[in-house]
Amino acid sequence: MLEILTPIDENIKTDLLRVYEKVAEVLSMPKKVRVNLSFVDEKEIRELNKATRNIDKITDVLTYPYIDVKVGQKIKLKDYAFDIDPDDKTLTIGDIYICTNRAKEQAKEYEHTLKREICFLFCHGMLHINGYDHMNNDDEELMTEKQKEILESLNIGREKPFKCG
């Protein structure tokens, strides 16, 4: 389940839900998991980046996984029984923060729509929550291919080549 915690255009919201469902399908995520998504300004993302990563600069997306998942590992709810919300029986697996202004700048820079950029950043964050990273060339190549596979399958592509970011 995708929980969008801040207002966003309904057209973008529809595509974010599509991206969530596709990532969940491709990675075989259980139905009873939740990801929180927030849209923030430059000040807030900079503060989060400084407080949590000790990097005092604005970034486009920050991801905070709640569980430790390795690439290719399936999330098993039984392994997190004590973390499951007793009310709705879901497991929150992470938070994603997207800086709206940074997304607008990058959409212009990469010559595509804001909707496409936000979907890309969200997909990127979802992959991070599920263990993907881009700390070395092999990991970056794997993550880039997975992003491309997911977004192109939803017809959310771009003209310029993919890169993790």
N, C-alpha and C positions, 0 to 999 in steps of 0.2 A: 504494500500500500504506500502510495506517495502522499505525504502530508505537506502541502504548500502553506507555509506559515505567514507569508506576506502577500499582498495583492499583486496580481500579474494579469496581463491581457488574456482574455478567454481563448483566443486563437493560439497563443503561446502555451497556455495551460493544457489545451487539448493535445498539442504535440509533445509536451513534457510527459503527459500520461502515456502516450504511445511509446516514447523512449523508455520509460520505466518498465512498461509491460514487455518490451522487446529485450531489454537487458535481463529482466527476470526470466524470460523464456530461454535466452541464449545461455545464461549461467545456471539454469535450473534452480532458481531461488524459490524457497517455499512461499506459498501464498500468504502466510501469516507473519510477514515481516513488514516493518515500516522504515521509511527513510524520510527525514525531515528536510525540507528545502526552504531556504530563506533568501530573499533578495535584499542586499544591503548597499549602502553608499560607500564612497571611498574612505571616509573617516572610520567607519565601523570595520571594514575589511582590513584596513591598516592596523587598527588596534588589535583585532583578533590575530593577525599575522605576527605582530610584535609580541603579544602576550603568550601565544602558544608555540611559535616557531622561532622567536627571538630575531625576526626579520622585520625591520622597520621600513616597510614599503607597501604600496598598494599592489594587490594581485587580482587576478580575475576570478579565481575560484579557490575555496578552501574546503577540505573534506576532513571530517572527524569520524573515523570508524569507531564503533562501540565494541566490536568484536574483532578478533584476529583471524582473518581468513587468508589462506594461501591461494594463489592462482590455481584454478582447476579444482579446488576443494569446494564441496557442496556444504551449505549451511544446514546443520541438523538442529532443529528446534529442541530436541531432547537434551542436547549438550548445554543449553542455556535455560533450562527449566526455571531457575530462580530469577531470571531476568525478564521473563514473559509478563506482560501487563495483565493483571488478574481480571480487569474489566473487559477488555476486548480480545484477550488471548493472543496478542501480537508481540513480536520481539523487535524493538527498535535497534537497527543495525548501524545507524550513523546519521550525521548531520552534514548537509552541504550548504555552503554560503556562496552566492554568486554576486559579484559587484556589477550592478546594472550599468553604471557609467563606463566601466572598463569593457563590458560586453559590447556596448554601443561603439566605443572606439575601435575595438577589434573587428567588429562587423564591417565598419567603414574601411579599415586597413586591409582586410581580406576580401573586400568587395562582395559581401553577401549580406543577407538580411539579419536583423537583430534576432529574429526567431531561430534562425539556423545557428547563430553563435550561442544563444542561450541553451539550445538543445545539445550542442556540442559540449559545452561546459558541464551541463548536467550529466551527460553520458560519461564524460571524463571522471567526474566525481563519483558516479555509480561504480565505475570500474575500480577506482581507488578503494572504495568501501569493500569491494570484493577481492582485494589483494593485489590488484595490478598496480604497477609503478613504472617510472621511466628514469630510474637512477643510473642505469647503464644502457648501452646500445641494444643489447638483446631484449631487455625488458621494455625499452621504448618501442622497439619494432613490434613486439607482441601486443602491446597496448594500442599502438597506432592501428594495427591491422584489425583489432577487435572493435575499436571505435568506428573505423571505416565500414566494417561489416554491418554493424548495428545501424548506423545512420543511413547508409546507402540502401539497406533493406527497407527502410521507412521512407525512402525517396527524400531524405534530408541531406543532400550532398552539397558539394561546393566545387567550383571550377579549379581552384588552386589545390595543390597537394596537401594531404593531411600531415600534421605534425603534432606530437603530444602537447607541447606548450611549455 
